[in-house]
């Protein structure tokens, strides 16, 4: 199990990602958010870190490194510290590559992995969220029915990142009462990608509704082939990924609010000396740290080869609830300035709200 201190290699990874975020994201993300897009060359710089292809064996075009959910959690936190939209976009192919590497059949790996283990960023995505009240990733309404040597997918998905640009989608659906993943070509005539959604947050990340109307896919495109995949483990990995991003967003909100409170002078002294403000900053500090430690605890259990269902669920649940609270505190500490889009705390607040609602936007 992880000892809650980073190794020398992990510190190097953290520093390298933090450097990239500082150089490419921190000073530019406001304009990207307002423009509603992240330039491809910015995503490409993050892609060149190799996080998405690190776990893929060299035979399929990857780096052949040992699978480390801990390393990936650290990377996601640092990327989300810059911006959550950027973190999702920069690691989006991982949502297709990671489950395929771990759970795909040999023929699936040979067919699909080389397409995405290239020098240039190529988006692929995951369709898991569904447009209904009380959505639960364990209780999927999108269905797959086996028919004449193929599968028919039927249902609707929402919040599918970059669906209009992705060549393939990894689609979560219920098959005979068991949740499974299916590889779907976006050009399949049974796939309809809707217009870009207008969300409360993640302005820089295009997401879409995607519908499947008797979408016929070959039987060999069920992830894992006839044996299927371990959907529960997949869900654990995505929930830890969401918690790791929450750690980055909340830390960013805390640090900006803390520094602002030190510099903002009212009635002859910095507002950080006001007890109410000081207590809020202290709570932001320990809750942001708690989110990170819960994400690390869950990731370390996966890394040790153990089932992390409970830890992953609790980490995401806690991250969702405390993420809203901490980023709201950031807005409150800035007062009227916190409601102005020129300051990043309102973006942290809008993006942080999605942690509790969204599933499967990142994976460790």
C-alpha positions as a Markdown table, in Angstrom:
| # | Residue | x | y | z |
|---|---|---|---|---|
| 1 | Unk | 0.0 | 0.0 | 0.0 |
| 2 | Unk | 1.1 | 3.6 | -0.7 |
| 3 | Unk | 2.8 | 5.3 | 2.3 |
| 4 | Unk | 1.5 | 8.8 | 1.5 |
| 5 | Unk | 4.8 | 10.1 | 0.4 |
| 6 | Unk | 5.9 | 10.3 | -3.2 |
| 7 | Unk | 8.9 | 8.4 | -4.5 |
| 8 | Unk | 11.7 | 10.2 | -6.3 |
| 9 | Unk | 10.2 | 9.2 | -9.7 |
| 10 | Unk | 6.8 | 10.4 | -8.7 |
| 11 | Unk | 8.1 | 13.8 | -7.5 |
| 12 | Unk | 9.8 | 14.1 | -10.9 |
| 13 | Unk | 6.5 | 13.3 | -12.7 |
| 14 | Unk | 4.7 | 15.9 | -10.6 |
| 15 | Unk | 7.3 | 18.6 | -11.2 |
| 16 | Unk | 7.3 | 17.9 | -15.0 |
| 17 | Unk | 3.5 | 18.2 | -15.2 |
| 18 | Unk | 3.3 | 21.2 | -13.0 |
| 19 | Unk | 5.9 | 22.9 | -15.2 |
| 20 | Unk | 3.8 | 22.2 | -18.3 |
| 21 | Unk | 0.7 | 23.5 | -16.6 |
| 22 | Unk | 2.4 | 26.7 | -15.5 |
| 23 | Unk | 3.8 | 27.4 | -18.9 |
| 24 | Unk | 0.8 | 26.5 | -21.0 |
| 25 | Unk | -2.3 | 26.7 | -18.9 |
| 26 | Unk | -2.3 | 29.0 | -15.9 |
| 27 | Unk | -2.0 | 32.3 | -17.9 |
| 28 | Unk | -4.1 | 31.2 | -20.9 |
| 29 | Unk | -6.9 | 29.1 | -19.6 |
| 30 | Unk | -9.2 | 32.1 | -19.0 |
| 31 | Unk | -9.1 | 32.9 | -22.7 |
| 32 | Unk | -9.6 | 29.2 | -23.6 |
| 33 | Unk | -12.6 | 29.0 | -21.3 |
| 34 | Unk | -14.1 | 32.2 | -22.8 |
| 35 | Unk | -13.4 | 30.9 | -26.3 |
| 36 | Unk | -14.9 | 27.5 | -25.6 |
| 37 | Unk | -11.9 | 25.5 | -26.8 |
| 38 | Unk | -8.4 | 24.3 | -26.0 |
| 39 | Unk | -6.1 | 24.7 | -28.9 |
| 40 | Unk | -4.9 | 21.4 | -30.3 |
| 41 | Unk | -1.2 | 22.5 | -30.0 |
| 42 | Unk | -1.7 | 22.9 | -26.2 |
| 43 | Unk | -3.3 | 19.5 | -25.9 |
| 44 | Unk | -0.5 | 18.1 | -28.0 |
| 45 | Unk | 2.1 | 19.4 | -25.5 |
| 46 | Unk | 0.4 | 17.5 | -22.7 |
| 47 | Unk | 0.1 | 14.4 | -25.0 |
| 48 | Unk | 3.8 | 14.4 | -25.5 |
| 49 | Unk | 4.2 | 13.6 | -21.7 |
| 50 | Unk | 3.1 | 10.1 | -22.7 |
| 51 | Unk | 0.7 | 9.5 | -19.8 |
| 52 | Unk | -1.9 | 7.9 | -22.0 |
| 53 | Unk | 0.4 | 5.5 | -23.8 |
| 54 | Unk | 2.7 | 4.7 | -21.0 |
| 55 | Unk | 0.9 | 1.5 | -20.0 |
| 56 | Unk | 0.6 | 0.1 | -23.5 |
| 57 | Unk | 3.0 | -2.7 | -24.3 |
| 58 | Unk | 5.7 | -1.7 | -26.9 |
| 59 | Unk | 4.3 | -4.3 | -29.3 |
| 60 | Unk | 1.3 | -2.1 | -29.8 |
| 61 | Unk | 3.2 | 1.2 | -29.9 |
| 62 | Unk | 3.2 | 2.2 | -26.3 |
| 63 | Unk | 6.0 | 2.6 | -23.8 |
| 64 | Unk | 5.5 | -0.7 | -21.9 |
| 65 | Unk | 5.7 | 0.8 | -18.4 |
| 66 | Unk | 4.2 | -0.8 | -15.4 |
| 67 | Unk | 0.6 | 0.1 | -14.7 |
| 68 | Unk | 0.6 | 2.7 | -11.9 |
| 69 | Unk | -2.7 | 4.2 | -10.8 |
| 70 | Unk | -0.8 | 6.3 | -8.3 |
| 71 | Unk | 1.3 | 7.9 | -11.0 |
| 72 | Unk | -1.7 | 8.7 | -13.1 |
| 73 | Unk | -3.6 | 10.1 | -10.1 |
| 74 | Unk | -0.7 | 12.5 | -9.5 |
| 75 | Unk | -0.7 | 13.5 | -13.1 |
| 76 | Unk | -4.5 | 14.1 | -13.2 |
| 77 | Unk | -4.3 | 16.3 | -10.0 |
| 78 | Unk | -1.6 | 18.5 | -11.5 |
| 79 | Unk | -3.4 | 18.9 | -14.8 |
| 80 | Unk | -6.7 | 19.7 | -13.1 |
| 81 | Unk | -4.8 | 22.2 | -10.9 |
| 82 | Unk | -4.4 | 24.2 | -14.1 |
| 83 | Unk | -7.9 | 23.5 | -15.3 |
| 84 | Unk | -10.4 | 20.5 | -15.2 |
| 85 | Unk | -11.3 | 20.9 | -18.9 |
| 86 | Unk | -7.7 | 20.8 | -19.8 |
| 87 | Unk | -7.1 | 17.7 | -17.6 |
| 88 | Unk | -10.0 | 15.8 | -19.3 |
| 89 | Unk | -9.0 | 16.8 | -22.8 |
| 90 | Unk | -5.3 | 16.1 | -22.4 |
| 91 | Unk | -6.0 | 12.5 | -21.1 |
| 92 | Unk | -9.1 | 11.8 | -23.0 |
| 93 | Unk | -7.7 | 8.9 | -25.1 |
| 94 | Unk | -6.8 | 7.1 | -21.8 |
| 95 | Unk | -10.6 | 6.4 | -21.4 |
| 96 | Unk | -10.3 | 4.3 | -24.5 |
| 97 | Unk | -6.7 | 3.1 | -24.3 |
| 98 | Unk | -6.5 | 2.0 | -20.6 |
| 99 | Unk | -9.5 | -0.4 | -20.5 |
| 100 | Unk | -8.4 | -1.8 | -23.9 |
| 101 | Unk | -4.9 | -2.4 | -22.7 |
| 102 | Unk | -6.0 | -4.1 | -19.5 |
| 103 | Unk | -9.2 | -5.9 | -20.5 |
| 104 | Unk | -9.2 | -6.1 | -24.3 |
| 105 | Unk | -8.7 | -9.3 | -26.3 |
| 106 | Unk | -5.5 | -9.8 | -28.2 |
| 107 | Unk | -7.2 | -9.1 | -31.5 |
| 108 | Unk | -8.7 | -5.9 | -30.1 |
| 109 | Unk | -5.3 | -4.7 | -28.9 |
| 110 | Unk | -3.7 | -5.4 | -32.2 |
| 111 | Unk | -6.5 | -3.6 | -34.1 |
| 112 | Unk | -7.1 | -0.5 | -32.1 |
| 113 | Unk | -4.1 | 0.4 | -29.8 |
| 114 | Unk | -1.7 | 1.2 | -32.7 |
| 115 | Unk | -4.2 | 3.8 | -34.0 |
| 116 | Unk | -3.9 | 5.8 | -30.8 |
| 117 | Unk | -0.3 | 5.2 | -29.7 |
| 118 | Unk | 1.0 | 7.8 | -32.1 |
| 119 | Unk | 3.1 | 10.9 | -31.8 |
| 120 | Unk | 0.1 | 13.1 | -32.4 |
| 121 | Unk | -2.9 | 13.5 | -30.2 |
| 122 | Unk | -5.9 | 11.6 | -31.6 |
| 123 | Unk | -9.1 | 11.8 | -29.5 |
| 124 | Unk | -11.2 | 8.8 | -28.6 |
| 125 | Unk | -13.8 | 9.0 | -25.9 |
| 126 | Unk | -16.1 | 7.2 | -23.4 |
| 127 | Unk | -19.9 | 7.3 | -23.4 |
| 128 | Unk | -21.1 | 6.4 | -19.9 |
| 129 | Unk | -23.3 | 9.2 | -18.5 |
| 130 | Unk | -27.0 | 9.1 | -19.3 |
| 131 | Unk | -29.5 | 12.0 | -19.5 |
| 132 | Unk | -31.8 | 11.1 | -16.6 |
| 133 | Unk | -32.4 | 12.2 | -13.0 |
| 134 | Unk | -30.5 | 10.1 | -10.5 |
| 135 | Unk | -28.1 | 8.6 | -13.0 |
| 136 | Unk | -26.2 | 5.7 | -11.5 |
| 137 | Unk | -23.2 | 4.2 | -13.5 |
| 138 | Unk | -24.1 | 0.8 | -12.1 |
| 139 | Unk | -27.7 | 1.0 | -13.3 |
| 140 | Unk | -27.3 | 1.6 | -17.0 |
| 141 | Unk | -30.4 | 2.0 | -19.2 |
| 142 | Unk | -28.4 | 1.8 | -22.5 |
| 143 | Unk | -28.8 | -1.8 | -23.6 |
| 144 | Unk | -26.9 | -4.3 | -25.8 |
| 145 | Unk | -28.7 | -7.2 | -27.3 |
| 146 | Unk | -26.9 | -10.1 | -29.0 |
| 147 | Unk | -28.4 | -10.8 | -32.4 |
| 148 | Unk | -27.1 | -12.9 | -35.3 |
| 149 | Unk | -23.4 | -12.8 | -34.3 |
| 150 | Unk | -23.4 | -9.1 | -33.5 |
| 151 | Unk | -24.7 | -6.7 | -30.8 |
| 152 | Unk | -27.4 | -4.0 | -31.1 |
| 153 | Unk | -26.9 | -1.0 | -28.9 |
| 154 | Unk | -29.8 | 1.2 | -28.0 |
| 155 | Unk | -30.0 | 4.2 | -25.7 |
| 156 | Unk | -28.8 | 7.7 | -25.0 |
| 157 | Unk | -25.7 | 9.1 | -23.5 |
| 158 | Unk | -24.7 | 12.7 | -22.5 |
| 159 | Unk | -21.6 | 14.6 | -21.4 |
| 160 | Unk | -19.5 | 12.6 | -23.9 |
| 161 | Unk | -16.3 | 14.6 | -24.3 |
| 162 | Unk | -15.2 | 15.5 | -27.8 |
| 163 | Unk | -17.6 | 13.0 | -29.3 |
| 164 | Unk | -17.8 | 14.8 | -32.6 |
| 165 | Unk | -14.0 | 14.6 | -33.0 |
| 166 | Unk | -13.4 | 11.1 | -31.8 |
| 167 | Unk | -13.0 | 8.2 | -34.2 |
| 168 | Unk | -14.1 | 5.6 | -31.6 |
| 169 | Unk | -16.2 | 5.5 | -28.5 |
| 170 | Unk | -16.0 | 3.2 | -25.6 |
| 171 | Unk | -19.7 | 2.7 | -24.7 |
| 172 | Unk | -21.0 | 1.4 | -21.4 |
| 173 | Unk | -24.2 | -0.7 | -21.8 |
| 174 | Unk | -26.2 | -3.4 | -20.0 |
| 175 | Unk | -26.0 | -6.8 | -21.6 |
| 176 | Unk | -28.4 | -9.4 | -20.1 |
| 177 | Unk | -28.4 | -7.5 | -16.8 |
| 178 | Unk | -24.6 | -7.2 | -16.6 |
| 179 | Unk | -22.7 | -3.9 | -17.5 |
| 180 | Unk | -20.2 | -4.2 | -20.3 |
| 181 | Unk | -18.1 | -2.0 | -22.5 |
| 182 | Unk | -18.3 | -1.9 | -26.3 |
| 183 | Unk | -16.0 | -0.4 | -29.0 |
| 184 | Unk | -18.0 | 1.7 | -31.4 |
| 185 | Unk | -16.9 | 3.5 | -34.6 |
| 186 | Unk | -18.3 | 7.0 | -34.6 |
| 187 | Unk | -19.2 | 6.6 | -38.3 |
| 188 | Unk | -21.5 | 3.7 | -37.5 |
| 189 | Unk | -24.9 | 4.6 | -39.1 |
| 190 | Unk | -26.6 | 3.8 | -35.7 |
| 191 | Unk | -24.6 | 6.5 | -33.9 |
| 192 | Unk | -25.9 | 10.0 | -33.8 |
| 193 | Unk | -23.8 | 12.7 | -32.2 |
| 194 | Unk | -25.9 | 15.7 | -31.1 |
| 195 | Unk | -25.0 | 19.4 | -30.9 |
| 196 | Unk | -22.6 | 20.6 | -28.4 |
| 197 | Unk | -24.1 | 20.8 | -24.9 |
| 198 | Unk | -24.3 | 24.1 | -23.0 |
| 199 | Unk | -23.0 | 23.2 | -19.5 |
| 200 | Unk | -22.6 | 25.1 | -16.3 |
| 201 | Unk | -18.9 | 24.4 | -16.4 |
| 202 | Unk | -16.1 | 22.9 | -18.5 |
| 203 | Unk | -16.6 | 25.7 | -21.0 |
| 204 | Unk | -13.4 | 24.8 | -22.8 |
| 205 | Unk | -14.4 | 21.2 | -23.3 |
| 206 | Unk | -16.9 | 20.3 | -25.9 |
| 207 | Unk | -19.4 | 17.6 | -24.7 |
| 208 | Unk | -22.3 | 16.1 | -26.6 |
| 209 | Unk | -25.3 | 13.9 | -26.3 |
| 210 | Unk | -24.9 | 10.7 | -28.3 |
| 211 | Unk | -27.8 | 8.4 | -29.2 |
| 212 | Unk | -27.7 | 4.8 | -30.4 |
| 213 | Unk | -30.6 | 3.5 | -32.4 |
| 214 | Unk | -30.3 | -0.2 | -33.1 |
| 215 | Unk | -26.5 | 0.5 | -33.5 |
| 216 | Unk | -25.1 | -2.8 | -34.8 |
| 217 | Unk | -21.5 | -3.6 | -33.9 |
| 218 | Unk | -19.5 | -6.8 | -34.5 |
| 219 | Unk | -19.5 | -9.3 | -31.7 |
| 220 | Unk | -15.7 | -9.0 | -31.6 |
| 221 | Unk | -16.0 | -5.4 | -30.5 |
| 222 | Unk | -17.4 | -6.2 | -27.1 |
| 223 | Unk | -14.4 | -5.3 | -24.9 |
| 224 | Unk | -12.7 | -8.6 | -23.9 |
| 225 | Unk | -14.5 | -10.6 | -26.6 |
| 226 | Unk | -16.9 | -13.3 | -25.5 |
| 227 | Unk | -15.5 | -13.2 | -21.9 |
| 228 | Unk | -16.4 | -9.5 | -21.6 |
| 229 | Unk | -14.7 | -7.1 | -19.2 |
| 230 | Unk | -14.5 | -6.3 | -15.5 |
| 231 | Unk | -16.8 | -3.3 | -15.5 |
| 232 | Unk | -16.6 | -2.9 | -11.8 |
| 233 | Unk | -12.8 | -2.5 | -11.9 |
| 234 | Unk | -13.2 | 0.0 | -14.8 |
| 235 | Unk | -15.6 | 2.0 | -12.7 |
| 236 | Unk | -13.2 | 2.0 | -9.7 |
| 237 | Unk | -10.5 | 3.4 | -11.9 |
| 238 | Unk | -12.7 | 6.2 | -13.4 |
| 239 | Unk | -14.0 | 7.2 | -10.0 |
| 240 | Unk | -10.5 | 7.5 | -8.6 |
| 241 | Unk | -9.6 | 9.6 | -11.6 |
| 242 | Unk | -12.5 | 12.0 | -10.9 |
| 243 | Unk | -11.3 | 12.3 | -7.2 |
| 244 | Unk | -7.8 | 13.0 | -8.3 |
| 245 | Unk | -9.0 | 15.8 | -10.6 |
| 246 | Unk | -11.0 | 17.2 | -7.7 |
| 247 | Unk | -7.9 | 17.3 | -5.6 |
| 248 | Unk | -6.3 | 19.5 | -8.2 |
| 249 | Unk | -9.3 | 21.8 | -8.6 |
| 250 | Unk | -9.8 | 22.3 | -4.9 |
| 251 | Unk | -6.1 | 22.9 | -4.2 |
| 252 | Unk | -6.2 | 25.6 | -6.9 |
| 253 | Unk | -9.2 | 27.3 | -5.4 |
| 254 | Unk | -7.7 | 27.1 | -1.9 |
| 255 | Unk | -4.3 | 28.6 | -2.9 |
| 256 | Unk | -5.8 | 31.4 | -4.9 |
| 257 | Unk | -8.3 | 32.4 | -2.1 |
| 258 | Unk | -5.5 | 32.1 | 0.5 |
| 259 | Unk | -3.1 | 34.4 | -1.5 |
| 260 | Unk | -5.9 | 36.8 | -2.3 |
| 261 | Unk | -6.9 | 37.1 | 1.4 |
| 262 | Unk | -3.3 | 37.9 | 2.3 |
| 263 | Unk | -3.1 | 40.7 | -0.3 |
| 264 | Unk | -6.6 | 42.2 | 0.0 |
| 265 | Unk | -6.6 | 45.0 | 2.6 |
| 266 | Unk | -9.8 | 46.3 | 4.2 |
| 267 | Unk | -10.0 | 48.6 | 7.2 |
| 268 | Unk | -6.3 | 48.8 | 7.5 |
| 269 | Unk | -5.4 | 45.0 | 7.5 |
| 270 | Unk | -5.4 | 42.0 | 5.2 |
| 271 | Unk | -8.8 | 40.2 | 5.3 |
| 272 | Unk | -6.9 | 36.9 | 6.1 |
| 273 | Unk | -6.9 | 38.2 | 9.7 |
| 274 | Unk | -10.7 | 38.2 | 9.9 |
| 275 | Unk | -11.6 | 35.1 | 11.9 |
| 276 | Unk | -14.4 | 34.1 | 9.5 |
| 277 | Unk | -12.1 | 34.3 | 6.5 |
| 278 | Unk | -9.3 | 32.5 | 8.4 |
| 279 | Unk | -11.5 | 29.6 | 9.4 |
| 280 | Unk | -12.8 | 29.2 | 5.8 |
| 281 | Unk | -9.2 | 29.1 | 4.5 |
| 282 | Unk | -8.2 | 26.5 | 7.1 |
| 283 | Unk | -11.2 | 24.4 | 6.2 |
| 284 | Unk | -10.3 | 24.6 | 2.5 |
| 285 | Unk | -6.7 | 23.5 | 3.3 |
| 286 | Unk | -7.6 | 20.4 | 5.2 |
| 287 | Unk | -10.5 | 19.3 | 3.0 |
| 288 | Unk | -8.4 | 19.7 | -0.2 |
| 289 | Unk | -5.8 | 17.6 | 1.4 |
| 290 | Unk | -8.4 | 15.0 | 2.6 |
| 291 | Unk | -9.7 | 14.7 | -1.0 |
| 292 | Unk | -6.2 | 14.0 | -2.3 |
| 293 | Unk | -5.4 | 11.5 | 0.4 |
| 294 | Unk | -8.7 | 9.6 | -0.2 |
| 295 | Unk | -7.8 | 9.5 | -3.9 |
| 296 | Unk | -4.3 | 8.3 | -3.2 |
| 297 | Unk | -5.6 | 5.7 | -0.8 |
| 298 | Unk | -7.9 | 4.2 | -3.4 |
| 299 | Unk | -5.3 | 4.4 | -6.1 |
| 300 | Unk | -2.7 | 2.7 | -3.9 |
| 301 | Unk | -5.1 | -0.2 | -3.2 |
| 302 | Unk | -5.6 | -0.7 | -7.0 |
| 303 | Unk | -1.8 | -0.6 | -7.4 |
| 304 | Unk | -1.4 | -3.3 | -4.8 |
| 305 | Unk | -3.7 | -5.5 | -6.9 |
| 306 | Unk | -6.6 | -5.3 | -4.5 |
| 307 | Unk | -10.3 | -4.5 | -5.0 |
| 308 | Unk | -10.9 | -0.8 | -4.3 |
| 309 | Unk | -14.6 | -0.6 | -4.8 |
| 310 | Unk | -15.4 | 0.9 | -1.4 |
| 311 | Unk | -12.4 | 3.3 | -1.4 |
| 312 | Unk | -13.1 | 4.5 | -5.0 |
| 313 | Unk | -16.7 | 5.1 | -4.3 |
| 314 | Unk | -16.0 | 7.0 | -1.1 |
| 315 | Unk | -13.3 | 9.0 | -2.7 |
| 316 | Unk | -15.5 | 10.2 | -5.5 |
| 317 | Unk | -18.5 | 10.8 | -3.2 |
| 318 | Unk | -16.4 | 12.9 | -0.8 |
| 319 | Unk | -14.7 | 14.7 | -3.6 |
| 320 | Unk | -18.1 | 15.6 | -5.1 |
| 321 | Unk | -19.5 | 17.0 | -1.8 |
| 322 | Unk | -16.4 | 18.7 | -0.5 |
| 323 | Unk | -15.4 | 20.0 | -4.0 |
| 324 | Unk | -18.6 | 22.0 | -4.1 |
| 325 | Unk | -18.0 | 23.4 | -0.6 |
| 326 | Unk | -14.4 | 24.3 | -1.1 |
| 327 | Unk | -14.8 | 26.0 | -4.4 |
| 328 | Unk | -17.8 | 27.9 | -3.1 |
| 329 | Unk | -15.6 | 29.1 | -0.2 |
| 330 | Unk | -13.2 | 30.4 | -2.8 |
| 331 | Unk | -16.0 | 32.5 | -4.3 |
| 332 | Unk | -17.1 | 33.7 | -0.9 |
| 333 | Unk | -13.6 | 34.8 | 0.2 |
| 334 | Unk | -13.2 | 37.0 | -2.9 |
| 335 | Unk | -16.6 | 38.5 | -2.2 |
| 336 | Unk | -18.0 | 40.4 | -5.2 |
| 337 | Unk | -14.8 | 39.7 | -7.1 |
| 338 | Unk | -15.5 | 36.0 | -6.8 |
| 339 | Unk | -18.6 | 36.4 | -8.9 |
| 340 | Unk | -16.6 | 38.1 | -11.7 |
| 341 | Unk | -15.3 | 35.9 | -14.5 |
| 342 | Unk | -11.9 | 37.7 | -14.5 |
| 343 | Unk | -11.0 | 35.7 | -11.4 |
| 344 | Unk | -10.4 | 32.0 | -11.6 |
| 345 | Unk | -12.4 | 31.0 | -8.5 |
| 346 | Unk | -15.7 | 31.2 | -10.3 |
| 347 | Unk | -14.3 | 28.8 | -12.9 |
| 348 | Unk | -13.1 | 26.5 | -10.2 |
| 349 | Unk | -16.6 | 26.6 | -8.7 |
| 350 | Unk | -18.4 | 25.9 | -12.0 |
| 351 | Unk | -16.1 | 23.0 | -12.9 |
| 352 | Unk | -15.9 | 21.6 | -9.4 |
| 353 | Unk | -19.7 | 21.3 | -9.4 |
| 354 | Unk | -19.4 | 18.6 | -12.0 |
| 355 | Unk | -17.4 | 16.2 | -9.8 |
| 356 | Unk | -20.5 | 15.1 | -8.0 |
| 357 | Unk | -22.6 | 14.7 | -11.2 |
| 358 | Unk | -20.3 | 13.3 | -13.8 |
| 359 | Unk | -18.9 | 9.8 | -14.2 |
| 360 | Unk | -16.0 | 8.6 | -16.3 |
| 361 | Unk | -14.3 | 11.8 | -17.4 |
| 362 | Unk | -10.8 | 10.5 | -16.3 |
| 363 | Unk | -9.2 | 7.2 | -15.4 |
| 364 | Unk | -6.1 | 6.1 | -13.5 |
